[in-house]
């Protein structure tokens, strides 16, 4: 069990919502009652912030000792189109940034304070995500598939700093999504939108309440051809909720479903992008996600002071990938009729153990620039396939007491949760020929090397996560509040190889994570806070299956070994001030300023292997994320404006040696020397979000959003030896017009100035892959280009 600070014995009964967070940088829409005639100061609005994953367990945000951000249902349309969760988070929260490692708009990596929530199993998952109080990180790799959440159905989103109550992965914080139900939404709404790159999307929602029952359904569909070559995507999402409410409580049964096909062809070498920005390096890179989750949640008011919350869920998730990559297969030096991994490497063999012949006559022989390079056959490629089927299930129970302690107001919460998962994972790599457009012409030959470096995989994984948590908020005085709490986690992971025994393993991780903090109201409209929290995450089954440097995995997660990994522990301190005030009794200003520092031990990263295209998970020692967050918003009767800024300093705190064979600054062995203080790749140091909206008339509204982000070091350049991606500014415009009270037309322009930018970078084997667009390319720097300017228009119909 990990170390905790002094006072853990006390924390064992005085629990923890500690960094359940601070005021959002923006407030609810205007509409407060007029100020009293007397010149007394205006009291701030009381906004409730969730203090645990369970819905309904919130506290006033001026009593939480940390920063928080709240987006409401109207914020889902902040960029002007149909509701979009990712666009709203990216446009409105200064500390959040998206990077497009997959280069698909529905599969981004979301970063908050330098920690990630990503759909890619190769990324370190440092954020806990909940939907309706149920853990949304997938059991096998703790991944977060944003494409499964229907934005139309979102009622509220909260982003909070590190808080142990949210369980595993809350190293940098938590994202809690609350969906609508028939009690919170009544009426009907239909939207259609179309525009650039063949995008067509439609969405609907309907809610109705009758007697003590309520029903809500929402759905959306989208198809686009994509702005890059070979990049179509299709989304189908559905959410339904049936609720019952009585005098003492409420019960909701909900269904969340999705069936999506996503193509994101990743990064492309900089010289290829210079020749044709729409081009892709290799393809296909296709993901198919099918998801179904049924959950039951209830709340019962035992008496005026005590309430009981509970939920239970069951989910099925099918995740299939098909990824085309260049291969190291080439004619053997001593026998050109056979194939080797590089000319002097081991001979390639199929599943039957037979040596694979050099069968391919190069399609590039007719192109003079490449004829000499491939006169011995090839070039070859590999089509990597994965198939992940996961069943998830769990339950949680929570007791809340709102009463008196020592004659002062006190809110005490105690809860327990269980989350389980059973996964069957399969993977294989098919040898093929690289086509002229860098696709893969399959051969039906599955590579199976005797040394295990490339081999089919079949493994079953089971994980069981248990947690007991408590939190207590005591009003020591009318102005001073004290928060104490903690959570005890137990993670059990079992791996069973279905082909051999190399993947077999049993792992158990335990830890108690404490938290504490104080808030103080300097005036009715200004409060200060300070807090401390610890959080941890256990290695996932995916990571434990790929932690052997001698048998690394492909980037599509071929798992071949089971060495031990340590769990990651994060310790966060933060402090800040926030407040709100009125201007001339017509506008309200909300502002916040905060500092944070998170030190992590035994951070896990996906480290490049000397074998090109493969990598393995490794504990990389200590890292640090620290920074500043500031924001302000002003809202008038028919207008609003905001600005949010974040500085994130994410660094290694320990020197280490890492493999990066494609890094041009690596030594002859393909390694780089990371020094203490080198910056973590992929994290922008500076982000600035700004925007506003105005009602030109009662019917016509115009809005704008913009963001600036500084450059990021490339993944694979942890030693900071190469230049970063460039800084960029992206601006969007939107407008809407109410034809009638129930019918609205709208339009938007994204990337108004057609900025050419990149949100992610790494290195690729540029010189070994023929590119007719850039035949002499050698620069291994590879970027994910941002989407060019796009135009969309739509129609919205609202019915009572």
Residue pairs with C-beta under 8 A, 6 or more apart in sequence:
1 510
1 511
1 512
2 511
2 512
2 513
2 534
2 536
2 567
2 569
4 11
4 486
4 512
4 513
4 514
4 534
5 514
5 532
5 534
7 514
7 516
8 486
8 512
8 514
10 484
11 470
11 484
11 485
11 486
11 514
11 515
11 516
12 470
12 486
12 512
13 470
14 470
14 472
14 484
14 485
15 165
15 412
15 413
15 414
15 469
15 470
15 471
15 472
15 484
15 485
15 486
15 487
16 163
16 164
16 165
16 469
16 470
16 471
16 472
16 483
16 484
16 485
16 486
16 487
16 514
16 515
16 516
17 51
17 52
17 59
17 64
17 163
17 165
17 413
17 471
17 473
17 483
17 485
17 515
18 64
18 65
18 66
18 163
18 164
18 165
18 471
18 483
18 484
18 485
18 515
18 516
18 517
18 531
18 532
18 533
19 64
19 65
19 66
19 67
19 160
19 161
19 162
19 163
19 173
19 515
19 517
19 531
19 533
19 572
19 574
20 49
20 50
20 51
20 52
20 59
20 64
20 66
20 68
20 160
20 163
20 165
20 471
20 483
21 49
21 61
21 64
21 66
21 67
21 68
21 69
21 158
21 160
21 161
21 163
22 49
22 61
22 64
22 65
22 66
22 67
22 68
22 529
22 576
22 578
22 592
22 594
23 47
23 61
23 62
23 68
23 578
23 580
23 590
23 592
24 47
24 61
24 68
24 69
24 70
24 71
24 590
25 69
25 93
25 94
25 590
25 591
25 592
25 631
25 632
25 633
25 642
25 644
26 70
26 92
26 590
26 631
26 633
26 635
26 642
27 45
27 47
27 580
27 588
27 590
27 633
27 635
28 45
28 47
28 72
29 74
29 635
30 587
30 588
30 635
30 636
30 637
30 640
32 45
32 588
34 585
35 42
35 582
35 585
41 523
41 524
41 525
42 524
42 525
42 581
42 582
43 524
43 525
44 62
44 524
44 525
44 579
44 580
45 580
46 60
47 60
47 61
47 70
48 58
48 59
48 60
48 61
49 58
49 59
49 60
49 61
49 64
49 68
49 70
49 158
49 160
50 57
50 58
50 158
50 160
50 176
51 57
51 58
51 59
51 64
51 165
51 411
51 413
51 471
51 473
52 165
52 166
52 398
52 413
52 415
52 469
52 471
53 130
53 133
53 134
53 135
53 165
53 166
53 167
53 174
53 176
53 396
53 417
54 133
54 309
54 311
54 396
54 398
54 415
55 132
55 133
55 178
55 297
55 309
56 299
56 307
56 309
57 309
57 398
57 400
57 413
59 411
59 473
61 68
61 70
62 519
62 521
62 527
62 578
63 473
63 475
63 481
63 483
63 519
64 483
64 517
64 519
64 529
65 483
65 516
65 517
65 518
65 519
65 529
65 530
65 531
65 574
66 160
66 161
66 162
66 163
66 517
66 529
66 531
66 533
66 574
66 576
66 594
67 160
67 161
67 574
67 576
67 592
67 594
67 596
67 629
68 158
68 159
68 160
68 161
69 92
69 93
69 95
69 158
69 159
69 160
70 156
70 157
70 158
70 159
71 88
71 89
71 92
71 93
71 156
71 157
71 158
71 159
72 155
72 156
73 83
73 154
73 155
73 156
73 180
75 88
75 92
75 157
76 83
76 84
76 85
76 88
76 151
76 152
76 154
77 83
77 84
77 88
78 87
78 88
78 91
78 92
78 691
78 703
78 705
79 87
79 88
79 91
79 705
79 732
79 734
79 748
79 750
80 703
80 732
80 733
80 734
80 735
80 736
80 746
80 747
80 748
81 87
81 193
81 734
81 746
81 748
81 792
81 794
82 151
82 152
82 191
82 193
82 201
82 203
82 220
82 794
83 151
83 152
83 154
83 203
84 151
85 146
85 149
85 151
85 154
85 157
85 177
86 98
86 105
86 106
86 108
86 110
86 146
88 151
88 157
89 96
89 98
89 110
89 157
89 159
90 96
90 97
90 98
90 707
91 689
91 691
91 705
91 707
91 732
92 642
92 644
92 689
92 691
93 112
93 159
93 644
93 689
94 629
94 630
94 631
94 644
94 645
94 646
94 687
94 688
94 689
95 112
95 113
95 159
95 627
95 629
95 644
95 646
95 648
95 687
96 110
96 111
96 112
96 159
96 687
97 110
97 111
97 683
97 684
97 687
97 709
97 759
98 108
98 109
98 110
98 111
98 759
99 108
99 109
99 111
99 682
99 712
99 759
99 760
99 784
100 107
100 108
100 109
100 264
100 759
100 760
100 784
100 786
101 108
101 109
101 118
101 120
101 123
101 266
101 267
101 715
101 760
101 762
101 784
102 108
102 119
102 120
102 262
102 264
102 266
102 285
102 287
102 784
103 228
103 231
103 264
103 265
103 266
103 267
103 760
103 784
103 785
104 226
104 231
104 233
104 262
104 263
104 264
105 233
105 787
106 146
106 147
106 233
106 235
106 260
106 262
107 119
107 120
107 145
107 146
107 147
107 262
107 264
107 287
108 118
108 146
109 116
109 117
109 118
109 119
109 120
109 123
109 682
109 760
110 116
110 117
110 118
110 127
110 144
110 146
110 175
111 682
111 683
112 127
112 159
112 172
112 173
112 175
113 161
113 172
113 173
113 596
113 598
113 625
113 627
113 648
114 172
114 598
114 625
114 627
114 648
114 650
114 680
114 683
115 124
115 126
115 127
115 171
115 172
115 173
115 598
115 625
116 123
116 124
116 125
116 126
116 127
117 125
117 126
117 127
117 129
117 137
117 144
117 175
118 125
118 143
118 144
119 143
119 144
119 145
119 146
119 147
119 287
120 143
121 140
121 141
121 143
121 540
121 542
121 557
122 555
122 557
122 606
122 615
123 143
123 606
124 568
124 603
124 604
124 605
124 606
125 137
125 141
125 142
125 143
125 144
125 169
125 537
125 540
126 169
126 171
126 172
126 537
126 568
126 570
127 144
127 169
127 170
127 171
127 172
127 173
127 174
127 175
128 135
128 137
128 166
128 167
128 168
128 169
128 170
128 173
128 174
128 175
129 135
129 136
129 137
129 144
129 174
129 175
129 176
129 177
130 136
130 166
130 174
130 175
130 176
130 177
131 149
131 177
131 179
131 256
132 177
132 178
132 179
132 254
132 295
132 297
132 311
133 176
133 297
133 309
133 311
133 396
134 293
134 295
134 311
134 313
134 394
134 396
135 167
135 394
135 417
135 419
136 144
136 149
136 177
137 143
137 144
137 168
137 169
138 144
138 145
138 317
138 319
138 390
138 392
138 421
139 390
139 392
139 419
139 420
139 421
139 422
139 423
139 461
139 463
139 541
140 388
140 390
140 421
140 423
140 425
140 461
140 463
140 540
140 541
140 542
141 540
141 541
141 542
141 543
141 557
142 168
142 169
142 537
142 540
145 289
145 291
145 317
145 319
147 235
147 237
147 258
147 260
147 262
147 289
148 237
148 256
148 258
148 260
148 289
148 291
149 177
149 237
149 256
150 179
150 203
150 218
150 219
150 220
150 237
150 238
150 239
150 256
150 258
151 203
151 220
152 191
152 203
152 204
152 205
152 218
152 219
152 220
153 179
153 180
153 205
153 216
153 218
153 239
154 177
154 178
154 179
154 180
155 178
155 179
155 180
155 184
155 185
156 177
156 178
157 175
157 176
157 177
157 178
158 174
158 175
158 176
158 178
159 173
159 174
159 175
160 166
160 173
160 174
160 175
160 176
161 172
161 173
161 533
161 572
161 574
161 596
162 170
162 171
162 172
162 173
162 533
162 534
162 535
162 570
162 572
162 598
163 170
163 173
163 174
163 515
163 533
163 535
164 170
164 469
164 485
164 486
164 487
164 513
164 514
164 515
164 533
164 534
164 535
165 469
165 471
165 485
165 487
165 515
166 174
166 176
166 535
167 417
167 419
167 465
167 467
167 469
167 487
167 489
168 465
168 467
168 489
168 491
168 536
168 537
168 538
169 537
170 535
170 537
171 535
171 536
171 537
171 568
171 570
171 598
171 600
172 570
172 598
172 625
179 239
179 241
179 254
179 256
180 205
180 207
180 216
180 218
180 241
181 207
181 214
181 216
181 241
181 243
181 252
181 254
182 207
182 208
182 209
182 213
182 214
182 215
182 216
182 241
182 242
182 243
183 209
183 214
183 243
183 245
183 250
184 207
184 216
185 205
185 207
185 216
186 207
186 208
186 209
187 206
187 207
187 798
187 799
187 800
188 204
188 205
188 206
188 207
188 798
188 799
189 204
189 205
189 206
189 796
189 797
189 798
189 799
190 202
190 203
190 204
190 796
190 797
191 202
191 203
191 204
191 794
191 795
191 796
191 797
192 200
192 201
192 202
192 794
192 795
193 199
193 200
193 201
193 202
193 746
193 792
193 793
193 794
193 795
194 200
194 201
194 792
194 793
194 794
195 790
195 791
195 792
195 793
196 227
196 789
196 790
196 791
196 792
197 224
197 225
197 226
197 227
197 790
198 223
198 224
198 225
198 226
199 222
199 223
199 224
199 790
199 792
200 222
200 223
200 224
201 220
201 221
201 222
201 223
202 220
202 221
202 222
203 218
203 219
203 220
203 221
204 218
204 219
204 220
205 216
205 217
205 218
205 219
206 216
206 217
206 218
207 214
207 215
207 216
207 217
208 214
208 215
208 216
212 244
212 245
212 246
213 242
213 243
213 244
213 245
214 241
214 242
214 243
214 244
214 245
215 240
215 241
215 242
215 243
216 239
216 240
216 241
216 243
217 238
217 239
217 240
217 241
218 238
218 239
218 240
219 236
219 237
219 238
219 239
220 235
220 236
220 237
221 234
221 235
221 236
221 237
222 233
222 234
222 235
223 232
223 233
223 234
223 235
224 232
224 233
225 231
225 232
226 232
226 233
226 263
227 278
227 787
227 788
227 790
228 265
228 278
228 279
228 280
228 785
229 265
229 278
229 279
229 280
229 283
229 437
230 263
230 265
230 280
230 283
230 284
230 437
230 439
231 263
231 264
231 265
231 280
232 261
232 263
233 260
233 261
233 262
233 263
234 260
234 261
235 258
235 260
235 262
236 258
236 259
236 260
237 257
237 258
237 260
238 255
238 256
238 257
238 258
239 254
239 255
239 256
239 257
240 254
240 255
241 252
241 253
241 254
241 255
242 252
242 253
242 254
243 250
243 251
243 252
243 253
244 250
244 251
244 252
248 300
248 301
249 298
249 299
249 300
249 301
250 298
250 299
251 296
251 297
251 298
251 299
252 296
252 297
252 298
253 294
253 295
253 296
254 294
254 295
254 296
254 297
255 292
255 293
255 294
256 291
256 292
256 293
256 295
257 291
257 292
257 293
258 289
258 290
258 291
259 289
259 290
259 291
260 287
260 288
260 289
260 290
261 286
261 287
261 288
262 286
262 287
262 288
262 289
263 283
263 284
263 285
263 286
263 287
264 285
264 287
265 280
265 281
265 282
265 283
265 284
265 285
266 280
266 281
266 285
266 784
267 281
267 760
267 761
267 762
267 764
267 782
267 783
267 784
268 279
268 280
268 281
268 764
268 782
268 783
268 784
268 785
269 281
269 764
269 766
269 771
269 774
269 777
269 779
269 780
269 781
269 782
270 779
270 781
270 782
270 783
271 766
271 771
271 774
271 777
271 778
271 779
272 279
272 281
272 766
272 771
272 773
272 774
272 777
273 279
273 783
273 785
274 774
275 773
275 774
276 773
277 756
277 785
277 788
279 773
280 438
281 438
281 764
281 769
281 771
281 782
282 324
282 325
282 326
282 381
282 434
282 438
282 439
282 440
282 769
283 324
283 437
283 438
283 439
283 440
284 322
284 323
284 324
284 439
284 440
285 321
285 322
285 323
285 324
286 321
286 322
286 323
287 319
287 320
287 321
288 318
288 319
288 320
288 321
289 317
289 318
289 319
290 316
290 317
290 318
291 315
291 316
291 317
291 318
292 315
292 316
293 313
293 314
293 315
293 316
293 392
294 313
294 314
294 315
295 311
295 312
295 313
295 314
296 311
296 312
296 313
297 309
297 310
297 311
298 309
298 310
298 311
299 307
299 308
299 309
299 310
300 307
300 308
301 307
302 308
305 401
305 402
305 403
306 399
306 400
306 401
306 402
307 399
307 400
307 402
308 397
308 398
308 399
308 400
309 396
309 397
309 398
309 399
309 400
309 415
310 395
310 396
310 397
310 398
311 395
311 396
312 394
312 395
312 396
313 392
313 393
313 394
313 395
314 391
314 392
314 393
315 390
315 391
315 392
315 393
316 389
316 390
316 391
316 392
317 388
317 389
317 390
317 392
318 388
318 389
318 390
319 386
319 387
319 388
319 389
319 390
320 385
320 386
320 387
320 388
321 384
321 385
321 386
321 556
322 383
322 384
322 385
323 383
323 384
323 385
323 555
323 556
324 381
324 382
324 383
324 384
324 432
324 438
324 439
324 440
325 381
325 382
325 384
325 554
325 555
325 613
326 379
326 380
326 381
326 382
326 434
326 438
326 613
326 765
326 768
326 769
327 379
327 380
327 381
327 382
327 431
327 432
327 434
328 341
328 342
328 345
328 611
328 612
328 613
329 339
329 340
329 341
329 348
329 356
329 378
329 380
329 382
329 431
330 339
330 340
330 342
330 343
330 376
330 377
330 378
330 379
330 380
331 337
331 338
331 339
331 340
331 343
331 358
331 376
331 377
331 378
332 338
332 339
332 340
332 343
332 344
332 347
332 358
333 340
333 343
333 344
336 358
336 376
336 377
337 357
337 358
338 347
338 348
338 355
338 356
338 357
338 358
339 347
339 348
339 355
339 356
339 357
339 358
339 380
339 431
340 346
340 347
340 348
341 348
341 449
341 453
341 454
346 449
346 450
346 451
346 453
347 355
347 356
348 355
348 356
348 431
348 447
348 449
349 355
349 356
349 447
349 448
349 449
349 450
350 356
350 445
350 446
350 447
350 448
351 446
351 448
351 456
353 448
353 450
356 431
356 445
356 447
358 376
358 377
358 378
359 377
359 443
360 377
360 378
360 380
360 433
361 377
362 370
362 374
362 375
362 377
362 378
362 379
363 433
363 434
363 435
363 436
364 370
364 371
364 373
364 374
364 379
364 436
364 770
365 371
365 374
365 375
367 770
367 772
367 775
369 775
369 776
370 770
370 775
373 770
374 770
378 433
378 434
379 433
379 434
379 768
379 769
379 770
380 431
380 432
380 433
380 434
381 431
381 432
381 433
381 434
381 438
381 439
381 440
381 441
382 429
382 430
382 431
382 432
382 440
382 447
383 429
383 430
383 432
383 440
383 442
384 427
384 428
384 429
384 430
384 554
384 556
384 558
385 427
385 428
385 429
385 430
385 556
386 425
386 426
386 427
386 556
386 557
386 558
387 425
387 426
387 427
388 423
388 424
388 425
388 426
389 423
389 424
390 421
390 422
390 423
390 424
391 421
391 422
391 423
392 419
392 420
392 421
393 419
393 420
393 421
394 417
394 418
394 419
394 420
395 417
395 418
396 415
396 416
396 417
396 418
397 415
397 416
397 417
398 413
398 414
398 415
398 416
399 413
399 414
399 415
400 411
400 412
400 413
401 410
401 411
401 412
401 413
402 409
402 410
402 411
403 409
403 410
403 412
404 410
405 412
405 474
406 474
408 474
408 475
408 476
408 477
409 474
409 475
410 472
410 473
410 474
410 475
411 472
411 473
412 470
412 471
412 472
413 469
413 470
413 471
413 472
414 468
414 469
414 470
415 468
415 469
415 470
416 466
416 467
416 468
416 469
417 465
417 466
417 467
417 469
418 464
418 465
418 466
418 467
419 464
419 465
420 462
420 463
420 464
420 465
421 461
421 462
421 463
422 460
422 461
422 462
423 460
423 461
423 462
423 463
423 541
424 458
424 459
424 460
424 498
425 457
425 458
425 459
425 460
425 461
425 545
425 557
425 559
426 456
426 457
426 458
427 456
427 457
427 554
427 556
427 557
427 558
427 559
428 446
428 456
428 457
429 446
429 447
429 454
429 456
429 554
429 558
430 440
430 442
430 443
430 444
430 445
430 446
430 447
431 443
431 445
431 446
431 447
432 440
432 441
432 442
432 443
433 440
433 441
433 443
434 440
434 441
434 769
434 770
435 441
436 772
438 769
438 770
438 771
446 456
447 454
447 455
448 454
448 455
448 456
449 455
452 502
452 551
452 560
453 551
453 552
453 611
453 614
454 554
454 558
455 558
455 560
456 499
457 499
457 503
457 558
457 559
457 560
458 497
458 498
458 499
459 495
459 496
459 497
459 498
459 503
459 545
459 559
460 495
460 496
460 498
461 493
461 494
461 495
461 496
461 541
461 545
462 493
462 494
463 491
463 492
463 493
463 494
463 540
463 541
464 490
464 491
464 492
465 489
465 490
465 491
465 492
465 538
466 489
466 490
466 491
467 487
467 488
467 489
467 490
468 487
468 488
469 485
469 486
469 487
469 488
470 485
470 486
470 487
471 483
471 484
471 485
471 515
472 483
472 484
472 485
473 481
473 482
473 483
474 481
474 482
474 483
475 481
476 482
478 521
479 520
479 521
479 522
480 518
480 519
480 520
480 521
481 518
481 519
481 520
482 516
482 517
482 518
483 515
483 516
483 517
483 518
483 519
483 531
484 515
484 516
485 514
485 515
485 516
486 512
486 513
486 514
486 515
487 512
487 513
488 510
488 511
488 512
488 513
489 509
489 510
489 511
489 512
489 513
489 536
489 538
490 508
490 509
490 510
491 507
491 508
491 509
491 510
491 538
491 567
492 506
492 507
492 508
493 505
493 506
493 507
493 508
493 509
493 538
493 539
493 540
493 541
493 544
494 505
494 506
494 507
495 503
495 504
495 505
495 506
495 541
495 544
495 545
495 562
496 503
496 504
497 503
497 504
502 551
502 560
502 561
502 562
503 545
503 559
503 560
503 561
503 562
504 562
505 544
505 562
507 538
507 539
507 544
507 564
509 536
509 538
509 539
509 567
511 536
511 567
511 569
513 533
513 534
513 535
513 536
514 533
514 534
515 531
515 532
515 533
515 534
516 531
516 532
516 533
517 529
517 530
517 531
517 532
517 533
518 529
518 530
518 531
519 527
519 528
519 529
520 527
520 528
520 529
521 527
522 528
522 577
523 579
525 579
525 580
525 581
526 577
526 578
526 579
527 577
527 578
527 579
528 575
528 576
528 577
529 574
529 575
529 576
529 577
529 578
530 573
530 574
530 575
531 572
531 573
531 574
531 575
532 571
532 572
532 573
533 571
533 572
534 569
534 570
534 571
534 572
535 569
535 570
535 572
536 567
536 568
536 569
536 570
537 567
537 568
538 567
539 547
539 565
539 566
539 567
539 604
539 617
542 557
542 559
543 565
543 604
543 617
544 562
544 564
544 565
544 617
545 553
545 559
545 560
545 561
545 562
546 552
546 553
546 557
546 558
546 559
546 560
546 561
546 615
546 616
546 617
547 561
547 562
547 563
547 564
547 565
547 616
547 617
547 618
548 560
548 561
548 562
548 563
548 616
549 609
549 616
549 618
550 561
551 560
551 561
551 616
552 560
552 609
552 611
552 614
552 615
552 616
553 559
553 560
553 614
553 615
553 616
554 613
554 614
555 613
555 614
555 615
558 614
565 604
565 617
565 618
565 619
566 602
566 619
567 602
568 600
568 601
568 602
568 603
568 604
569 600
569 601
569 602
570 598
570 599
570 600
570 601
571 598
571 599
571 600
572 596
572 597
572 598
573 596
573 597
574 594
574 595
574 596
574 597
575 594
575 595
576 592
576 593
576 594
576 595
576 629
577 592
577 593
577 594
578 590
578 591
578 592
578 593
578 594
579 590
579 591
579 592
580 588
580 589
580 590
580 591
581 588
581 589
582 588
582 589
583 589
583 634
586 636
586 637
587 634
587 635
587 636
587 637
588 634
588 635
589 632
589 633
589 634
590 632
590 633
591 630
591 631
591 632
591 633
592 629
592 630
592 631
592 632
593 628
593 629
593 630
594 628
594 629
594 630
595 626
595 627
595 628
595 629
596 625
596 626
596 627
596 629
597 624
597 625
597 626
598 624
598 625
598 626
599 622
599 623
599 624
599 653
600 622
600 623
600 624
600 625
601 621
601 622
602 619
602 621
603 619
603 620
603 621
603 622
603 623
604 617
604 618
604 619
604 620
605 617
605 618
605 620
606 615
606 616
606 617
607 615
607 616
607 617
607 618
607 620
607 658
607 659
608 614
608 615
608 658
608 659
608 660
608 661
608 662
608 716
609 615
609 616
609 659
609 661
610 659
610 661
610 669
610 670
612 661
612 662
612 765
613 765
615 659
620 652
620 654
620 656
620 658
621 652
621 653
621 654
621 656
622 652
622 653
622 654
623 650
623 651
623 652
623 653
623 680
624 649
624 650
624 651
624 653
625 648
625 649
625 650
625 680
625 683
626 648
626 649
627 646
627 647
627 648
627 649
628 645
628 646
628 647
629 644
629 645
629 646
629 647
630 644
630 645
630 646
631 642
631 643
631 644
631 645
632 642
632 643
633 640
633 641
633 642
633 643
634 640
634 641
634 642
638 694
638 695
639 692
639 693
639 694
639 695
640 692
640 693
640 694
641 690
641 691
641 692
642 689
642 690
642 691
642 692
643 688
643 689
643 690
644 688
644 689
644 690
645 686
645 687
645 688
645 689
646 686
646 687
647 685
647 686
648 683
648 684
648 685
648 687
649 679
649 685
650 679
650 680
650 683
651 676
651 677
651 678
651 679
651 680
652 674
652 675
652 676
652 677
652 678
652 679
652 680
652 718
653 676
653 677
654 676
655 673
655 674
655 675
655 676
656 674
657 671
657 672
657 673
657 674
658 671
658 672
658 674
658 718
658 719
659 670
659 671
659 672
660 666
660 670
660 671
660 672
660 716
660 717
660 718
660 719
660 763
661 670
662 716
662 763
662 764
662 765
662 780
663 670
663 672
663 716
663 717
663 721
663 722
663 763
663 780
664 722
664 763
664 779
664 780
665 672
665 717
665 719
665 721
665 722
666 672
672 717
672 718
672 719
672 721
673 719
674 718
674 719
675 719
678 718
678 719
678 720
679 685
679 713
679 720
680 713
680 718
681 712
681 713
681 714
681 715
681 716
681 717
681 718
682 712
682 713
682 715
682 760
683 712
684 709
684 710
684 711
684 712
685 710
686 708
686 709
686 710
687 707
687 708
687 709
687 710
688 707
688 708
688 709
689 705
689 706
689 707
690 705
690 706
690 707
691 703
691 704
691 705
691 706
692 703
692 704
693 701
693 702
693 703
693 704
694 701
694 702
694 703
695 701
696 702
698 738
699 737
699 738
699 739
700 735
700 736
700 737
700 738
701 735
701 736
701 737
702 733
702 734
702 735
703 733
703 734
703 735
704 731
704 732
704 733
704 734
705 731
705 732
705 734
706 729
706 730
706 731
706 732
707 729
707 730
708 727
708 728
708 729
709 727
709 728
709 759
710 727
711 723
711 724
711 725
711 726
711 727
712 724
712 725
712 759
712 760
712 761
713 720
713 722
713 724
713 761
714 722
714 724
714 725
714 761
714 762
714 763
714 781
714 782
715 760
715 761
715 762
716 762
716 763
717 763
722 781
724 761
725 757
725 758
725 759
725 760
725 761
725 783
726 757
726 758
728 755
728 757
728 758
728 786
729 753
729 755
730 750
730 751
730 755
730 757
730 786
731 751
731 752
731 753
732 748
732 749
732 750
732 751
732 752
733 748
733 749
733 752
734 746
734 747
734 748
734 749
735 746
735 747
735 748
736 744
736 745
736 746
736 747
736 796
737 744
737 745
737 746
738 744
739 745
741 798
742 797
742 798
742 799
743 795
743 796
743 797
743 798
744 795
744 796
744 797
744 798
745 793
745 794
745 795
745 796
746 793
746 794
746 795
746 796
747 791
747 792
747 793
747 794
748 791
748 792
748 793
749 789
749 790
749 791
749 792
750 787
750 789
750 790
750 792
751 786
751 787
751 788
751 789
751 790
752 789
753 789
754 788
754 789
755 786
756 785
756 786
756 788
757 785
757 786
758 783
758 784
758 785
758 786
759 784
759 786
760 783
760 784
761 781
761 782
761 783
761 784
762 782
763 780
763 781
763 782
764 780
764 782
765 780
766 777
766 778
766 779
766 780
766 782
767 777
767 778
767 780
771 777
